[in-house]
Amino acid sequence: MNIKRYFSVKKIALIGMLSAVVFVANYIQIKFSVGTDVTRIHFGNAACLLSGLLLGGPAGGFAAGIGSFIFDLFDPKFAATAYITLIFKFVLGFTCGVIAFSGKREGESFVFNLIGAIAGSIVYIILYLGKAYISTAHLLENPGNTVFVDLLTKLGTSSVNAVAAVLVSIPLSKAIRVALRKNKLTL
């Protein structure tokens, strides 16, 4: 892959714009407090999937990771683990984008967009729950019941986030592509 061709000025600008969309979408949220933990239902993951659907694997991953990373840096509760968010959200957008753009589909196939969005969401949930398990069970040394309740709560909100993200990102990516084509613009 020719890095200069793939990451053109236009592509870098699109990564920046979609990073901003991801950042802002994270603020559309409902917070829940469970004990001392805060969990959220938000539209950040929908914007991460949208980045993958519009830009493909690497560029979509960068947009998802960077926007989420910056969001975490602005919140003292999440700032210490912002680097983990950067990696996990990159994987979310990258997975979605690689599948959506596979076989020269360029994010135009509903079926592959759906598979990509679902796969990206599942991979992200696995990573997120793995991190939660390690921190709750091993770093904080909580008892088994506490770990179970924490993971169950995170699984519930992550699943809601995943379903909402898939339901929002796919039609939104289609609408954006139609609007771009109508105005003779390309990504």
Solvent accessible surface area in square Angstrom, and as a share of the most:
residue,aa,sasa,rsa
1,M,162,0.72
2,N,89,0.45
3,I,106,0.54
4,K,176,0.74
5,R,186,0.68
6,Y,50,0.19
7,F,41,0.17
8,S,45,0.29
9,V,130,0.75
10,K,101,0.43
11,K,38,0.16
12,I,100,0.51
13,A,55,0.43
14,L,20,0.10
15,I,15,0.07
16,G,41,0.39
17,M,117,0.52
18,L,17,0.08
19,S,8,0.05
20,A,54,0.42
21,V,67,0.38
22,V,0,0.00
23,F,47,0.20
24,V,88,0.51
25,A,10,0.08
26,N,3,0.01
27,Y,106,0.40
28,I,100,0.51
29,Q,55,0.24
30,I,106,0.54
31,K,107,0.45
32,F,87,0.36
33,S,90,0.58
34,V,56,0.32
35,G,77,0.74
36,T,137,0.80
37,D,40,0.21
38,V,39,0.23
39,T,8,0.05
40,R,28,0.10
41,I,42,0.21
42,H,16,0.07
43,F,77,0.32
44,G,0,0.00
45,N,10,0.05
46,A,5,0.04
47,A,6,0.04
48,C,0,0.00
49,L,0,0.00
50,L,6,0.03
51,S,0,0.00
52,G,0,0.00
53,L,0,0.00
54,L,9,0.04
55,L,4,0.02
56,G,2,0.02
57,G,4,0.04
58,P,35,0.22
59,A,0,0.00
60,G,0,0.00
61,G,0,0.00
62,F,87,0.36
63,A,0,0.00
64,A,0,0.00
65,G,0,0.00
66,I,66,0.33
67,G,0,0.00
68,S,3,0.02
69,F,57,0.24
70,I,65,0.33
71,F,6,0.02
72,D,11,0.06
73,L,88,0.44
74,F,136,0.57
75,D,27,0.14
76,P,126,0.79
77,K,110,0.47
78,F,43,0.18
79,A,36,0.28
80,A,86,0.66
81,T,48,0.28
82,A,2,0.01
83,Y,129,0.49
84,I,33,0.17
85,T,24,0.14
86,L,62,0.31
87,I,96,0.49
88,F,31,0.13
89,K,9,0.04
90,F,55,0.23
91,V,41,0.23
92,L,1,0.01
93,G,0,0.00
94,F,74,0.31
95,T,25,0.14
96,C,0,0.00
97,G,0,0.00
98,V,66,0.38
99,I,42,0.21
100,A,0,0.00
101,F,45,0.19
102,S,40,0.26
103,G,66,0.63
104,K,182,0.77
105,R,83,0.30
106,E,90,0.40
107,G,1,0.01
108,E,92,0.41
109,S,30,0.19
110,F,130,0.54
111,V,88,0.50
112,F,60,0.25
113,N,10,0.05
114,L,58,0.29
115,I,83,0.42
116,G,0,0.00
117,A,0,0.00
118,I,74,0.38
119,A,27,0.21
120,G,0,0.00
121,S,7,0.05
122,I,91,0.46
123,V,50,0.29
124,Y,24,0.09
125,I,23,0.12
126,I,113,0.57
127,L,57,0.29
128,Y,47,0.18
129,L,35,0.18
130,G,32,0.31
131,K,58,0.25
132,A,4,0.03
133,Y,95,0.36
134,I,97,0.49
135,S,34,0.22
136,T,9,0.05
137,A,20,0.16
138,H,108,0.48
139,L,133,0.66
140,L,124,0.62
141,E,139,0.62
142,N,48,0.25
143,P,90,0.56
144,G,58,0.56
145,N,125,0.64
146,T,60,0.35
147,V,12,0.07
148,F,128,0.53
149,V,79,0.45
150,D,22,0.11
151,L,40,0.20
152,L,97,0.48
153,T,36,0.21
154,K,20,0.09
155,L,74,0.37
156,G,37,0.35
157,T,16,0.10
158,S,8,0.05
159,S,43,0.28
160,V,74,0.42
161,N,9,0.05
162,A,13,0.10
163,V,90,0.52
164,A,24,0.19
165,A,2,0.01
166,V,16,0.09
167,L,120,0.60
168,V,56,0.32
169,S,1,0.00
170,I,12,0.06
171,P,79,0.50
172,L,78,0.39
173,S,1,0.00
174,K,123,0.52
175,A,56,0.43
176,I,52,0.26
177,R,26,0.10
178,V,70,0.40
179,A,48,0.37
180,L,36,0.18
181,R,123,0.45
182,K,167,0.71
183,N,98,0.50
184,K,183,0.78
185,L,103,0.51
186,T,102,0.59
187,L,60,0.30
